[in-house]
């Protein structure tokens, strides 16, 4: 088995490139933006914002590893007993699921003491990396779908 780059087609490159974009998005610490104001009746108001990383979203790396494994299998020209596009679609789908779950839950370590006379207004929104990751996961799925169409499944 010698690596042959001619085995790698356009859908493989799309899925592979998108998986790298997803991996980079996991490394950027801008997944959740938390901002808010704390008002204490005798001190006045204080506000601020903070960004947090992907936390448990690193589970999505399993989908990226599946894409990288399939790309390597394609590079080596190994025949699989099932359509290889399913690994792209499954890996991208898993990464998209975890990303959407993170966007819905929006984890952020917030520790606010519940004291008398304290009013808290906090907003947690998905931020830059979460949107990059969902676009990249979609790119992986599109690459798998294109590969499936080119293989005639």
N, CA, C and O atoms as a GROMACS GRO file, in nm:
protein
  612
    1UNK      N    1   0.082  -0.118   0.000
    1UNK     CA    2   0.000   0.000   0.000
    1UNK      C    3   0.087   0.124   0.000
    1UNK      O    4   0.142   0.163   0.103
    2UNK      N    5   0.099   0.184  -0.113
    2UNK     CA    6   0.171   0.310  -0.123
    2UNK      C    7   0.072   0.424  -0.133
    2UNK      O    8  -0.026   0.414  -0.207
    3UNK      N    9   0.095   0.533  -0.060
    3UNK     CA   10   0.005   0.647  -0.070
    3UNK      C   11   0.004   0.703  -0.212
    3UNK      O   12   0.110   0.722  -0.273
    4UNK      N   13  -0.114   0.727  -0.264
    4UNK     CA   14  -0.130   0.782  -0.398
    4UNK      C   15  -0.232   0.895  -0.391
    4UNK      O   16  -0.351   0.872  -0.370
    5UNK      N   17  -0.183   1.015  -0.409
    5UNK     CA   18  -0.269   1.133  -0.396
    5UNK      C   19  -0.377   1.138  -0.503
    5UNK      O   20  -0.477   1.209  -0.488
    6UNK      N   21  -0.359   1.063  -0.612
    6UNK     CA   22  -0.462   1.061  -0.718
    6UNK      C   23  -0.588   0.987  -0.674
    6UNK      O   24  -0.693   1.001  -0.737
    7UNK      N   25  -0.580   0.908  -0.567
    7UNK     CA   26  -0.699   0.842  -0.513
    7UNK      C   27  -0.794   0.940  -0.444
    7UNK      O   28  -0.913   0.912  -0.429
    8UNK      N   29  -0.740   1.054  -0.401
    8UNK     CA   30  -0.818   1.151  -0.326
    8UNK      C   31  -0.890   1.242  -0.424
    8UNK      O   32  -0.828   1.311  -0.505
    9UNK      N   33  -1.024   1.241  -0.415
    9UNK     CA   34  -1.106   1.320  -0.506
    9UNK      C   35  -1.151   1.449  -0.438
    9UNK      O   36  -1.125   1.470  -0.319
   10UNK      N   37  -1.220   1.533  -0.513
   10UNK     CA   38  -1.268   1.661  -0.460
   10UNK      C   39  -1.354   1.646  -0.336
   10UNK      O   40  -1.332   1.721  -0.240
   11UNK      N   41  -1.451   1.554  -0.329
   11UNK     CA   42  -1.529   1.541  -0.206
   11UNK      C   43  -1.444   1.505  -0.084
   11UNK      O   44  -1.472   1.549   0.028
   12UNK      N   45  -1.340   1.425  -0.106
   12UNK     CA   46  -1.249   1.391   0.004
   12UNK      C   47  -1.176   1.516   0.055
   12UNK      O   48  -1.160   1.535   0.175
   13UNK      N   49  -1.132   1.599  -0.038
   13UNK     CA   50  -1.063   1.722   0.000
   13UNK      C   51  -1.157   1.817   0.075
   13UNK      O   52  -1.115   1.884   0.170
   14UNK      N   53  -1.283   1.824   0.032
   14UNK     CA   54  -1.380   1.911   0.100
   14UNK      C   55  -1.401   1.864   0.244
   14UNK      O   56  -1.398   1.944   0.337
   15UNK      N   57  -1.422   1.734   0.262
   15UNK     CA   58  -1.443   1.680   0.396
   15UNK      C   59  -1.318   1.696   0.482
   15UNK      O   60  -1.326   1.732   0.599
   16UNK      N   61  -1.201   1.670   0.422
   16UNK     CA   62  -1.075   1.680   0.495
   16UNK      C   63  -1.047   1.824   0.538
   16UNK      O   64  -1.011   1.849   0.653
   17UNK      N   65  -1.063   1.918   0.445
   17UNK     CA   66  -1.040   2.059   0.478
   17UNK      C   67  -1.139   2.110   0.582
   17UNK      O   68  -1.102   2.185   0.672
   18UNK      N   69  -1.264   2.068   0.570
   18UNK     CA   70  -1.366   2.109   0.667
   18UNK      C   71  -1.336   2.051   0.805
   18UNK      O   72  -1.361   2.116   0.907
   19UNK      N   73  -1.282   1.929   0.809
   19UNK     CA   74  -1.248   1.870   0.938
   19UNK      C   75  -1.135   1.946   1.005
   19UNK      O   76  -1.134   1.961   1.127
   20UNK      N   77  -1.040   1.995   0.928
   20UNK     CA   78  -0.933   2.077   0.985
   20UNK      C   79  -0.988   2.210   1.035
   20UNK      O   80  -0.944   2.260   1.139
   21UNK      N   81  -1.082   2.269   0.961
   21UNK     CA   82  -1.145   2.392   1.007
   21UNK      C   83  -1.219   2.369   1.138
   21UNK      O   84  -1.214   2.453   1.228
   22UNK      N   85  -1.288   2.255   1.149
   22UNK     CA   86  -1.358   2.221   1.273
   22UNK      C   87  -1.258   2.206   1.388
   22UNK      O   88  -1.282   2.256   1.498
   23UNK      N   89  -1.148   2.138   1.362
   23UNK     CA   90  -1.045   2.119   1.465
   23UNK      C   91  -0.989   2.254   1.512
   23UNK      O   92  -0.970   2.275   1.631
   24UNK      N   93  -0.963   2.344   1.418
   24UNK     CA   94  -0.913   2.476   1.453
   24UNK      C   95  -1.017   2.552   1.537
   24UNK      O   96  -0.982   2.620   1.633
   25UNK      N   97  -1.144   2.539   1.499
   25UNK     CA   98  -1.251   2.605   1.576
   25UNK      C   99  -1.257   2.552   1.719
   25UNK      O  100  -1.289   2.626   1.811
   26UNK      N  101  -1.226   2.423   1.738
   26UNK     CA  102  -1.223   2.368   1.874
   26UNK      C  103  -1.111   2.430   1.957
   26UNK      O  104  -1.122   2.441   2.080
   27UNK      N  105  -1.003   2.470   1.891
   27UNK     CA  106  -0.888   2.525   1.962
   27UNK      C  107  -0.904   2.673   1.998
   27UNK      O  108  -0.834   2.722   2.086
   28UNK      N  109  -0.995   2.743   1.932
   28UNK     CA  110  -1.014   2.885   1.959
   28UNK      C  111  -1.103   2.901   2.082
   28UNK      O  112  -1.209   2.839   2.089
   29UNK      N  113  -1.061   2.982   2.178
   29UNK     CA  114  -1.140   2.992   2.303
   29UNK      C  115  -1.256   3.091   2.297
   29UNK      O  116  -1.280   3.163   2.394
   30UNK      N  117  -1.327   3.097   2.188
   30UNK     CA  118  -1.440   3.190   2.176
   30UNK      C  119  -1.567   3.114   2.141
   30UNK      O  120  -1.628   3.140   2.037
   31UNK      N  121  -1.608   3.020   2.225
   31UNK     CA  122  -1.729   2.943   2.199
   31UNK      C  123  -1.853   3.004   2.261
   31UNK      O  124  -1.960   3.004   2.200
   32UNK      N  125  -1.838   3.057   2.379
   32UNK     CA  126  -1.953   3.114   2.450
   32UNK      C  127  -1.913   3.251   2.502
   32UNK      O  128  -1.809   3.266   2.566
   33UNK      N  129  -1.995   3.350   2.475
   33UNK     CA  130  -1.972   3.484   2.529
   33UNK      C  131  -2.071   3.504   2.643
   33UNK      O  132  -2.192   3.493   2.624
   34UNK      N  133  -2.020   3.532   2.760
   34UNK     CA  134  -2.103   3.555   2.877
   34UNK      C  135  -2.086   3.701   2.916
   34UNK      O  136  -1.975   3.748   2.940
   35UNK      N  137  -2.196   3.771   2.922
   35UNK     CA  138  -2.190   3.910   2.965
   35UNK      C  139  -2.305   3.936   3.060
   35UNK      O  140  -2.407   3.867   3.056
   36UNK      N  141  -2.288   4.035   3.143
   36UNK     CA  142  -2.396   4.064   3.237
   36UNK      C  143  -2.363   4.178   3.330
   36UNK      O  144  -2.254   4.236   3.326
   37UNK      N  145  -2.458   4.206   3.412
   37UNK     CA  146  -2.446   4.313   3.509
   37UNK      C  147  -2.491   4.262   3.644
   37UNK      O  148  -2.594   4.195   3.656
   38UNK      N  149  -2.414   4.292   3.744
   38UNK     CA  150  -2.450   4.258   3.881
   38UNK      C  151  -2.475   4.391   3.953
   38UNK      O  152  -2.389   4.479   3.956
   39UNK      N  153  -2.592   4.402   4.011
   39UNK     CA  154  -2.626   4.523   4.085
   39UNK      C  155  -2.644   4.487   4.232
   39UNK      O  156  -2.728   4.405   4.267
   40UNK      N  157  -2.566   4.549   4.315
   40UNK     CA  158  -2.578   4.532   4.459
   40UNK      C  159  -2.635   4.664   4.512
   40UNK      O  160  -2.584   4.772   4.482
   41UNK      N  161  -2.738   4.653   4.589
   41UNK     CA  162  -2.813   4.772   4.630
   41UNK      C  163  -2.727   4.880   4.697
   41UNK      O  164  -2.755   4.998   4.681
   42UNK      N  165  -2.626   4.842   4.770
   42UNK     CA  166  -2.547   4.943   4.840
   42UNK      C  167  -2.416   4.978   4.770
   42UNK      O  168  -2.346   5.068   4.816
   43UNK      N  169  -2.380   4.908   4.659
   43UNK     CA  170  -2.256   4.938   4.588
   43UNK      C  171  -2.278   4.992   4.447
   43UNK      O  172  -2.186   5.052   4.390
   44UNK      N  173  -2.394   4.973   4.390
   44UNK     CA  174  -2.419   5.017   4.254
   44UNK      C  175  -2.406   4.902   4.156
   44UNK      O  176  -2.416   4.785   4.196
   45UNK      N  177  -2.383   4.932   4.028
   45UNK     CA  178  -2.377   4.830   3.923
   45UNK      C  179  -2.235   4.810   3.875
   45UNK      O  180  -2.155   4.903   3.869
   46UNK      N  181  -2.205   4.686   3.842
   46UNK     CA  182  -2.078   4.651   3.778
   46UNK      C  183  -2.108   4.554   3.666
   46UNK      O  184  -2.183   4.458   3.686
   47UNK      N  185  -2.050   4.576   3.549
   47UNK     CA  186  -2.075   4.490   3.434
   47UNK      C  187  -1.945   4.439   3.376
   47UNK      O  188  -1.837   4.486   3.410
   48UNK      N  189  -1.957   4.342   3.287
   48UNK     CA  190  -1.840   4.287   3.222
   48UNK      C  191  -1.877   4.172   3.132
   48UNK      O  192  -1.993   4.130   3.128
   49UNK      N  193  -1.778   4.120   3.060
   49UNK     CA  194  -1.803   4.005   2.975
   49UNK      C  195  -1.680   3.917   2.972
   49UNK      O  196  -1.569   3.962   3.002
   50UNK      N  197  -1.700   3.792   2.937
   50UNK     CA  198  -1.592   3.693   2.935
   50UNK      C  199  -1.622   3.591   2.827
   50UNK      O  200  -1.739   3.563   2.799
   51UNK      N  201  -1.519   3.535   2.765
   51UNK     CA  202  -1.536   3.429   2.665
   51UNK      C  203  -1.482   3.298   2.720
   51UNK      O  204  -1.386   3.296   2.796
   52UNK      N  205  -1.547   3.188   2.681
   52UNK     CA  206  -1.506   3.056   2.727
   52UNK      C  207  -1.489   2.964   2.608
   52UNK      O  208  -1.548   2.987   2.502
   53UNK      N  209  -1.409   2.860   2.625
   53UNK     CA  210  -1.380   2.765   2.518
   53UNK      C  211  -1.485   2.657   2.505
   53UNK      O  212  -1.594   2.666   2.561
   54UNK      N  213  -1.450   2.553   2.429
   54UNK     CA  214  -1.544   2.448   2.391
   54UNK      C  215  -1.574   2.351   2.505
   54UNK      O  216  -1.666   2.270   2.490
   55UNK      N  217  -1.504   2.355   2.614
   55UNK     CA  218  -1.521   2.267   2.730
   55UNK      C  219  -1.541   2.122   2.687
   55UNK      O  220  -1.452   2.064   2.626
   56UNK      N  221  -1.655   2.061   2.717
   56UNK     CA  222  -1.676   1.920   2.684
   56UNK      C  223  -1.705   1.899   2.535
   56UNK      O  224  -1.726   1.786   2.493
   57UNK      N  225  -1.705   2.003   2.457
   57UNK     CA  226  -1.725   1.990   2.312
   57UNK      C  227  -1.611   1.916   2.243
   57UNK      O  228  -1.622   1.882   2.125
   58UNK      N  229  -1.502   1.891   2.315
   58UNK     CA  230  -1.392   1.816   2.257
   58UNK      C  231  -1.433   1.672   2.226
   58UNK      O  232  -1.358   1.601   2.159
   59UNK      N  233  -1.550   1.630   2.272
   59UNK     CA  234  -1.601   1.498   2.234
   59UNK      C  235  -1.620   1.492   2.083
   59UNK      O  236  -1.609   1.384   2.023
   60UNK      N  237  -1.647   1.605   2.021
   60UNK     CA  238  -1.668   1.612   1.876
   60UNK      C  239  -1.543   1.574   1.798
   60UNK      O  240  -1.551   1.549   1.677
   61UNK      N  241  -1.429   1.568   1.864
   61UNK     CA  242  -1.305   1.529   1.796
   61UNK      C  243  -1.316   1.387   1.741
   61UNK      O  244  -1.244   1.352   1.647
   62UNK      N  245  -1.405   1.305   1.797
   62UNK     CA  246  -1.426   1.170   1.746
   62UNK      C  247  -1.472   1.175   1.601
   62UNK      O  248  -1.426   1.095   1.519
   63UNK      N  249  -1.561   1.266   1.569
   63UNK     CA  250  -1.607   1.282   1.431
   63UNK      C  251  -1.494   1.326   1.339
   63UNK      O  252  -1.484   1.278   1.226
   64UNK      N  253  -1.410   1.416   1.388
   64UNK     CA  254  -1.297   1.463   1.308
   64UNK      C  255  -1.197   1.350   1.284
   64UNK      O  256  -1.144   1.337   1.174
   65UNK      N  257  -1.172   1.269   1.386
   65UNK     CA  258  -1.080   1.156   1.370
   65UNK      C  259  -1.134   1.054   1.269
   65UNK      O  260  -1.056   0.994   1.195
   66UNK      N  261  -1.266   1.035   1.266
   66UNK     CA  262  -1.325   0.944   1.167
   66UNK      C  263  -1.302   0.996   1.026
   66UNK      O  264  -1.273   0.919   0.935
   67UNK      N  265  -1.314   1.127   1.007
   67UNK     CA  266  -1.289   1.187   0.875
   67UNK      C  267  -1.142   1.172   0.838
   67UNK      O  268  -1.111   1.136   0.724
   68UNK      N  269  -1.052   1.198   0.931
   68UNK     CA  270  -0.910   1.183   0.901
   68UNK      C  271  -0.874   1.039   0.869
   68UNK      O  272  -0.792   1.014   0.781
   69UNK      N  273  -0.935   0.943   0.939
   69UNK     CA  274  -0.909   0.801   0.910
   69UNK      C  275  -0.959   0.765   0.771
   69UNK      O  276  -0.890   0.696   0.696
   70UNK      N  277  -1.078   0.812   0.734
   70UNK     CA  278  -1.131   0.782   0.602
   70UNK      C  279  -1.046   0.845   0.493
   70UNK      O  280  -1.024   0.784   0.389
   71UNK      N  281  -0.998   0.965   0.516
   71UNK     CA  282  -0.913   1.031   0.416
   71UNK      C  283  -0.783   0.952   0.398
   71UNK      O  284  -0.735   0.937   0.286
   72UNK      N  285  -0.727   0.902   0.508
   72UNK     CA  286  -0.604   0.822   0.500
   72UNK      C  287  -0.631   0.690   0.427
   72UNK      O  288  -0.549   0.646   0.347
   73UNK      N  289  -0.744   0.629   0.455
   73UNK     CA  290  -0.781   0.504   0.385
   73UNK      C  291  -0.795   0.530   0.235
   73UNK      O  292  -0.752   0.448   0.154
   74UNK      N  293  -0.855   0.643   0.200
   74UNK     CA  294  -0.869   0.679   0.059
   74UNK      C  295  -0.733   0.703  -0.004
   74UNK      O  296  -0.707   0.660  -0.116
   75UNK      N  297  -0.646   0.774   0.068
   75UNK     CA  298  -0.511   0.801   0.019
   75UNK      C  299  -0.435   0.672  -0.009
   75UNK      O  300  -0.361   0.663  -0.107
   76UNK      N  301  -0.453   0.573   0.077
   76UNK     CA  302  -0.382   0.446   0.061
   76UNK      C  303  -0.450   0.354  -0.041
   76UNK      O  304  -0.391   0.253  -0.081
   77UNK      N  305  -0.570   0.387  -0.083
   77UNK     CA  306  -0.640   0.306  -0.184
   77UNK      C  307  -0.699   0.177  -0.128
   77UNK      O  308  -0.714   0.081  -0.203
   78UNK      N  309  -0.731   0.173  -0.002
   78UNK     CA  310  -0.788   0.054   0.060
   78UNK      C  311  -0.937   0.046   0.027
   78UNK      O  312  -1.009   0.146   0.038
   79UNK      N  313  -0.982  -0.071  -0.014
   79UNK     CA  314  -1.123  -0.093  -0.042
   79UNK      C  315  -1.196  -0.129   0.087
   79UNK      O  316  -1.150  -0.215   0.162
   80UNK      N  317  -1.307  -0.064   0.112
   80UNK     CA  318  -1.387  -0.091   0.232
   80UNK      C  319  -1.510  -0.174   0.194
   80UNK      O  320  -1.555  -0.166   0.080
   81UNK      N  321  -1.563  -0.252   0.287
   81UNK     CA  322  -1.682  -0.332   0.257
   81UNK      C  323  -1.812  -0.251   0.262
   81UNK      O  324  -1.921  -0.306   0.246
   82UNK      N  325  -1.801  -0.122   0.284
   82UNK     CA  326  -1.917  -0.033   0.288
   82UNK      C  327  -1.878   0.099   0.222
   82UNK      O  328  -1.759   0.127   0.207
   83UNK      N  329  -1.975   0.179   0.183
   83UNK     CA  330  -1.941   0.307   0.121
   83UNK      C  331  -1.864   0.397   0.217
   83UNK      O  332  -1.912   0.425   0.328
   84UNK      N  333  -1.748   0.441   0.176
   84UNK     CA  334  -1.666   0.526   0.262
   84UNK      C  335  -1.730   0.661   0.292
   84UNK      O  336  -1.696   0.726   0.390
   85UNK      N  337  -1.822   0.702   0.207
   85UNK     CA  338  -1.890   0.830   0.229
   85UNK      C  339  -1.966   0.831   0.361
   85UNK      O  340  -1.986   0.937   0.421
   86UNK      N  341  -2.008   0.713   0.408
   86UNK     CA  342  -2.082   0.707   0.534
   86UNK      C  343  -1.996   0.750   0.652
   86UNK      O  344  -2.048   0.804   0.750
   87UNK      N  345  -1.864   0.726   0.645
   87UNK     CA  346  -1.776   0.774   0.751
   87UNK      C  347  -1.771   0.926   0.754
   87UNK      O  348  -1.770   0.987   0.862
   88UNK      N  349  -1.768   0.988   0.635
   88UNK     CA  350  -1.771   1.134   0.630
   88UNK      C  351  -1.904   1.187   0.684
   88UNK      O  352  -1.905   1.279   0.766
   89UNK      N  353  -2.012   1.130   0.638
   89UNK     CA  354  -2.144   1.178   0.680
   89UNK      C  355  -2.165   1.154   0.830
   89UNK      O  356  -2.216   1.241   0.901
   90UNK      N  357  -2.124   1.037   0.879
   90UNK     CA  358  -2.138   1.007   1.021
   90UNK      C  359  -2.050   1.095   1.107
   90UNK      O  360  -2.095   1.147   1.209
   91UNK      N  361  -1.926   1.113   1.067
   91UNK     CA  362  -1.834   1.198   1.143
   91UNK      C  363  -1.879   1.343   1.145
   91UNK      O  364  -1.877   1.409   1.249
   92UNK      N  365  -1.921   1.393   1.029
   92UNK     CA  366  -1.970   1.531   1.022
   92UNK      C  367  -2.100   1.548   1.097
   92UNK      O  368  -2.122   1.650   1.162
   93UNK      N  369  -2.188   1.448   1.090
   93UNK     CA  370  -2.315   1.454   1.163
   93UNK      C  371  -2.293   1.454   1.313
   93UNK      O  372  -2.359   1.528   1.386
   94UNK      N  373  -2.199   1.371   1.359
   94UNK     CA  374  -2.168   1.367   1.502
   94UNK      C  375  -2.110   1.500   1.548
   94UNK      O  376  -2.149   1.552   1.652
   95UNK      N  377  -2.018   1.555   1.470
   95UNK     CA  378  -1.959   1.685   1.505
   95UNK      C  379  -2.065   1.794   1.506
   95UNK      O  380  -2.065   1.880   1.594
   96UNK      N  381  -2.156   1.791   1.409
   96UNK     CA  382  -2.264   1.891   1.404
   96UNK      C  383  -2.356   1.875   1.524
   96UNK      O  384  -2.398   1.975   1.584
   97UNK      N  385  -2.389   1.751   1.560
   97UNK     CA  386  -2.478   1.726   1.674
   97UNK      C  387  -2.418   1.782   1.803
   97UNK      O  388  -2.487   1.850   1.878
   98UNK      N  389  -2.291   1.753   1.828
   98UNK     CA  390  -2.226   1.801   1.949
   98UNK      C  391  -2.220   1.954   1.949
   98UNK      O  392  -2.241   2.017   2.053
   99UNK      N  393  -2.192   2.014   1.834
   99UNK     CA  394  -2.184   2.159   1.826
   99UNK      C  395  -2.320   2.223   1.851
   99UNK      O  396  -2.330   2.321   1.924
  100UNK      N  397  -2.426   2.168   1.791
  100UNK     CA  398  -2.560   2.222   1.813
  100UNK      C  399  -2.600   2.204   1.959
  100UNK      O  400  -2.663   2.292   2.018
  101UNK      N  401  -2.564   2.091   2.017
  101UNK     CA  402  -2.593   2.067   2.159
  101UNK      C  403  -2.522   2.171   2.246
  101UNK      O  404  -2.581   2.224   2.340
  102UNK      N  405  -2.397   2.199   2.214
  102UNK     CA  406  -2.323   2.301   2.290
  102UNK      C  407  -2.384   2.439   2.271
  102UNK      O  408  -2.388   2.518   2.366
  103UNK      N  409  -2.431   2.468   2.151
  103UNK     CA  410  -2.493   2.599   2.127
  103UNK      C  411  -2.625   2.612   2.203
  103UNK      O  412  -2.662   2.721   2.246
  104UNK      N  413  -2.695   2.500   2.221
  104UNK     CA  414  -2.823   2.503   2.292
  104UNK      C  415  -2.802   2.512   2.443
  104UNK      O  416  -2.874   2.585   2.511
  105UNK      N  417  -2.706   2.439   2.494
  105UNK     CA  418  -2.683   2.437   2.639
  105UNK      C  419  -2.600   2.557   2.684
  105UNK      O  420  -2.622   2.612   2.792
  106UNK      N  421  -2.507   2.596   2.601
  106UNK     CA  422  -2.421   2.711   2.630
  106UNK      C  423  -2.353   2.701   2.765
  106UNK      O  424  -2.382   2.781   2.855
  107UNK      N  425  -2.264   2.605   2.781
  107UNK     CA  426  -2.199   2.590   2.913
  107UNK      C  427  -2.106   2.707   2.944
  107UNK      O  428  -2.032   2.753   2.857
  108UNK      N  429  -2.112   2.752   3.064
  108UNK     CA  430  -2.020   2.857   3.109
  108UNK      C  431  -2.010   2.849   3.261
  108UNK      O  432  -2.111   2.839   3.330
  109UNK      N  433  -1.889   2.853   3.311
  109UNK     CA  434  -1.873   2.846   3.457
  109UNK      C  435  -1.910   2.979   3.522
  109UNK      O  436  -1.830   3.073   3.524
  110UNK      N  437  -2.030   2.987   3.575
  110UNK     CA  438  -2.077   3.109   3.640
  110UNK      C  439  -2.107   3.075   3.786
  110UNK      O  440  -2.185   2.985   3.815
  111UNK      N  441  -2.044   3.148   3.874
  111UNK     CA  442  -2.066   3.127   4.016
  111UNK      C  443  -2.108   3.260   4.077
  111UNK      O  444  -2.025   3.348   4.101
  112UNK      N  445  -2.236   3.274   4.101
  112UNK     CA  446  -2.289   3.399   4.155
  112UNK      C  447  -2.352   3.370   4.290
  112UNK      O  448  -2.445   3.290   4.299
  113UNK      N  449  -2.304   3.433   4.394
  113UNK     CA  450  -2.363   3.410   4.525
  113UNK      C  451  -2.504   3.470   4.534
  113UNK      O  452  -2.527   3.582   4.488
  114UNK      N  453  -2.593   3.396   4.591
  114UNK     CA  454  -2.729   3.444   4.607
  114UNK      C  455  -2.737   3.519   4.740
  114UNK      O  456  -2.758   3.458   4.845
  115UNK      N  457  -2.720   3.648   4.736
  115UNK     CA  458  -2.722   3.729   4.858
  115UNK      C  459  -2.838   3.828   4.850
  115UNK      O  460  -2.882   3.866   4.741
  116UNK      N  461  -2.884   3.869   4.962
  116UNK     CA  462  -2.992   3.966   4.970
  116UNK      C  463  -2.945   4.099   4.912
  116UNK      O  464  -2.837   4.147   4.947
  117UNK      N  465  -3.024   4.159   4.827
  117UNK     CA  466  -2.989   4.287   4.768
  117UNK      C  467  -2.904   4.277   4.643
  117UNK      O  468  -2.848   4.377   4.600
  118UNK      N  469  -2.892   4.157   4.583
  118UNK     CA  470  -2.812   4.139   4.462
  118UNK      C  471  -2.906   4.107   4.346
  118UNK      O  472  -2.987   4.015   4.353
  119UNK      N  473  -2.894   4.184   4.240
  119UNK     CA  474  -2.972   4.162   4.118
  119UNK      C  475  -2.874   4.124   4.007
  119UNK      O  476  -2.776   4.195   3.984
  120UNK      N  477  -2.900   4.012   3.938
  120UNK     CA  478  -2.808   3.962   3.836
  120UNK      C  479  -2.879   3.955   3.702
  120UNK      O  480  -2.990   3.902   3.691
  121UNK      N  481  -2.814   4.008   3.599
  121UNK     CA  482  -2.864   4.002   3.462
  121UNK      C  483  -2.753   3.944   3.377
  121UNK      O  484  -2.654   4.012   3.350
  122UNK      N  485  -2.768   3.816   3.333
  122UNK     CA  486  -2.661   3.747   3.259
  122UNK      C  487  -2.713   3.699   3.125
  122UNK      O  488  -2.824   3.647   3.116
  123UNK      N  489  -2.632   3.716   3.023
  123UNK     CA  490  -2.664   3.669   2.889
  123UNK      C  491  -2.553   3.576   2.842
  123UNK      O  492  -2.436   3.614   2.842
  124UNK      N  493  -2.588   3.454   2.803
  124UNK     CA  494  -2.491   3.359   2.748
  124UNK      C  495  -2.530   3.333   2.604
  124UNK      O  496  -2.639   3.280   2.578
  125UNK      N  497  -2.445   3.367   2.509
  125UNK     CA  498  -2.476   3.346   2.368
  125UNK      C  499  -2.363   3.268   2.301
  125UNK      O  500  -2.247   3.283   2.338
  126UNK      N  501  -2.397   3.185   2.201
  126UNK     CA  502  -2.292   3.121   2.123
  126UNK      C  503  -2.209   3.228   2.053
  126UNK      O  504  -2.261   3.334   2.016
  127UNK      N  505  -2.081   3.200   2.035
  127UNK     CA  506  -1.994   3.302   1.980
  127UNK      C  507  -1.920   3.249   1.857
  127UNK      O  508  -1.957   3.145   1.802
  128UNK      N  509  -1.820   3.319   1.813
  128UNK     CA  510  -1.752   3.299   1.685
  128UNK      C  511  -1.719   3.153   1.654
  128UNK      O  512  -1.761   3.102   1.549
  129UNK      N  513  -1.647   3.086   1.741
  129UNK     CA  514  -1.601   2.950   1.712
  129UNK      C  515  -1.714   2.851   1.697
  129UNK      O  516  -1.704   2.757   1.618
  130UNK      N  517  -1.823   2.870   1.770
  130UNK     CA  518  -1.937   2.779   1.758
  130UNK      C  519  -1.996   2.787   1.617
  130UNK      O  520  -2.034   2.685   1.560
  131UNK      N  521  -2.004   2.907   1.562
  131UNK     CA  522  -2.058   2.921   1.427
  131UNK      C  523  -1.961   2.868   1.321
  131UNK      O  524  -2.004   2.809   1.222
  132UNK      N  525  -1.832   2.890   1.342
  132UNK     CA  526  -1.732   2.833   1.250
  132UNK      C  527  -1.741   2.680   1.253
  132UNK      O  528  -1.734   2.616   1.148
  133UNK      N  529  -1.756   2.623   1.371
  133UNK     CA  530  -1.762   2.477   1.385
  133UNK      C  531  -1.886   2.420   1.317
  133UNK      O  532  -1.877   2.315   1.253
  134UNK      N  533  -2.000   2.485   1.328
  134UNK     CA  534  -2.121   2.432   1.265
  134UNK      C  535  -2.109   2.439   1.113
  134UNK      O  536  -2.158   2.350   1.044
  135UNK      N  537  -2.047   2.543   1.061
  135UNK     CA  538  -2.025   2.554   0.916
  135UNK      C  539  -1.928   2.446   0.870
  135UNK      O  540  -1.948   2.384   0.765
  136UNK      N  541  -1.822   2.422   0.948
  136UNK     CA  542  -1.724   2.319   0.913
  136UNK      C  543  -1.787   2.180   0.917
  136UNK      O  544  -1.759   2.098   0.830
  137UNK      N  545  -1.870   2.153   1.017
  137UNK     CA  546  -1.938   2.023   1.024
  137UNK      C  547  -2.029   2.004   0.904
  137UNK      O  548  -2.039   1.895   0.849
  138UNK      N  549  -2.096   2.111   0.863
  138UNK     CA  550  -2.177   2.105   0.742
  138UNK      C  551  -2.093   2.075   0.619
  138UNK      O  552  -2.136   2.003   0.530
  139UNK      N  553  -1.972   2.131   0.614
  139UNK     CA  554  -1.880   2.103   0.502
  139UNK      C  555  -1.839   1.957   0.498
  139UNK      O  556  -1.825   1.900   0.389
  140UNK      N  557  -1.819   1.896   0.613
  140UNK     CA  558  -1.785   1.754   0.618
  140UNK      C  559  -1.901   1.671   0.563
  140UNK      O  560  -1.880   1.578   0.485
  141UNK      N  561  -2.022   1.704   0.604
  141UNK     CA  562  -2.141   1.631   0.557
  141UNK      C  563  -2.157   1.649   0.406
  141UNK      O  564  -2.188   1.553   0.336
  142UNK      N  565  -2.137   1.770   0.357
  142UNK     CA  566  -2.148   1.795   0.212
  142UNK      C  567  -2.043   1.714   0.136
  142UNK      O  568  -2.074   1.658   0.031
  143UNK      N  569  -1.921   1.708   0.188
  143UNK     CA  570  -1.818   1.627   0.124
  143UNK      C  571  -1.857   1.480   0.118
  143UNK      O  572  -1.836   1.414   0.017
  144UNK      N  573  -1.914   1.429   0.227
  144UNK     CA  574  -1.962   1.289   0.228
  144UNK      C  575  -2.076   1.267   0.131
  144UNK      O  576  -2.080   1.165   0.062
  145UNK      N  577  -2.168   1.362   0.124
  145UNK     CA  578  -2.280   1.349   0.031
  145UNK      C  579  -2.230   1.352  -0.114
  145UNK      O  580  -2.278   1.275  -0.197
  146UNK      N  581  -2.135   1.441  -0.144
  146UNK     CA  582  -2.079   1.447  -0.279
  146UNK      C  583  -2.006   1.317  -0.314
  146UNK      O  584  -2.015   1.269  -0.427
  147UNK      N  585  -1.935   1.261  -0.218
  147UNK     CA  586  -1.863   1.134  -0.242
  147UNK      C  587  -1.964   1.023  -0.270
  147UNK      O  588  -1.943   0.938  -0.356
  148UNK      N  589  -2.075   1.024  -0.195
  148UNK     CA  590  -2.178   0.922  -0.216
  148UNK      C  591  -2.240   0.935  -0.356
  148UNK      O  592  -2.266   0.835  -0.422
  149UNK      N  593  -2.263   1.057  -0.400
  149UNK     CA  594  -2.319   1.080  -0.532
  149UNK      C  595  -2.221   1.036  -0.641
  149UNK      O  596  -2.263   0.980  -0.743
  150UNK      N  597  -2.092   1.060  -0.621
  150UNK     CA  598  -1.994   1.022  -0.722
  150UNK      C  599  -1.971   0.871  -0.727
  150UNK      O  600  -1.930   0.818  -0.831
  151UNK      N  601  -1.998   0.800  -0.615
  151UNK     CA  602  -1.984   0.656  -0.613
  151UNK      C  603  -2.109   0.585  -0.660
  151UNK      O  604  -2.109   0.464  -0.680
  152UNK      N  605  -2.217   0.661  -0.677
  152UNK     CA  606  -2.340   0.602  -0.729
  152UNK      C  607  -2.424   0.530  -0.627
  152UNK      O  608  -2.498   0.438  -0.664
  153UNK      N  609  -2.418   0.566  -0.501
  153UNK     CA  610  -2.500   0.503  -0.397
  153UNK      C  611  -2.628   0.578  -0.377
  153UNK      O  612  -2.710   0.540  -0.294
   0.00000   0.00000   0.00000
